[in-house]
């Protein structure tokens, strides 16, 4: 027979929990469990309160005690799944969502939660299925529309994704992530002027919101009279983005402004001759009159496709070029540089980067000398490169000025979508870029060229995750 006082304290705990009186709720649940430790509802309620107080590991213990008493306790399965996601135990979280949905297949929050988990784990098809079922059951929330759009992007269903983001912005006009993803759809289609305004929403999203610079000086606009003024252009995202948007420096200087760049330290020497002053990120800034994040310059200039010049705009210091010409020696074969992976911190790195062995079929092409421009080559990669007589340079490349000087000695660069792709294009070096099935917005859709860089050729995946055909096309294209 259940203890009456324990039942009363459990009910009190649930009432206090609903009132967000978390510590009082825990005290009530503790009294109940001291009288009767077999009340699963009390364990679950106490765990919910602990979770709300940030005590996630203690909360997990509580949910597991509730489930030990009642394996069919739907709420404990669902609540446990949410905490397991928070603590990074993703496989366990998936199993917990499955257990919850086995009990209540039509519970929309569980479908949405499992869909979001699968999306983050790369299971876009399963995620889209969960979001579709959630929509069919309960209509569409802004969150489901947003997350479904992300799953559809990963599946390459870009038109449907764009429509999903459009719905999310209508359902919640304050959802910056949906507006930003809507911008990605416009930009990927080449509808640049439609996309740039919403692209600014990136600055309201983590982690970029942490990089917003609270300068007192006004933001640069193209309609300003900037003659005689100093404009600070500051890097915001990756090195490739900095190189791409540095193309606007000459346009601003042509209007009579003095341009100061604040960029990543490895770019300082490369961009030094390009602007009036270049400062490494983190160093003190000299006085300036106006500022603009580099990725916001396309909006400032209201850039359309027809406005973009693909002509090269970077150059290499002559002394550094001479040094690397001497170091590489007399050229006797066609020279090709390779890069097979980007930064692991990039949100889409699992789709854009390769393992080195995938490039191995290229290395037997006759009459070609290969150079690895890759930084941080692993011992296993170095051994493979050595077996294929590929020259490794990572130990002697100090910065991007060195990489640029080497690039100018090459006939071709073959690279994944990373900073060297932008460097090759900005220098006017023939550059072949391996593009994943779902491309970054700047490479757009269904084209083998790039408006941003005239010297670039794009080799696109035809199927999600399938690089074999791309490598085969590269191998054919390398044939003399």
Secondary structure, DSSP 8 states (H G I E B T S, - for coil): ---HHHHHHHHHHHHHHHTT-HHHHHHHHHHHHHH-TT-HHHHHHHHHHHHHTT-HHHHHHHHHHHHHH-TT-HHHHHHHHHHHHHTT-HHHHHHHHHHHHHH-TT-HHHHHHHHHHHHHTT-HHHHHHHHHHHHHHH---HHHHHHHHHHHHHTT-HHHHHHHHHHHHHH-TT-HHHHHHHHHHHHHTT-HHHHHHHHGGGGGSTTGGGG----SSEE--TTS--TT-EEEEE--S-HHHHHHHGGGHHHHHTTT-EEEEEE-GGGHHHHHTTSSEEEETTS-----SEEEEGGGHHHHTT--GGG---S------HHHHHHHHHHH----SEEEEEE----TTSTTHHHH---GGGGGGGTT-TTEEEEE--SS--HHHHHHHHHTT-EE-TTT--SHHHHHHHHTT-SEEEEESSHHHHHHHHHT--EEEEE-SS--GGG-SS-SS-SS-TTEEEEE-SSTT--HHHHHHHHHHT--
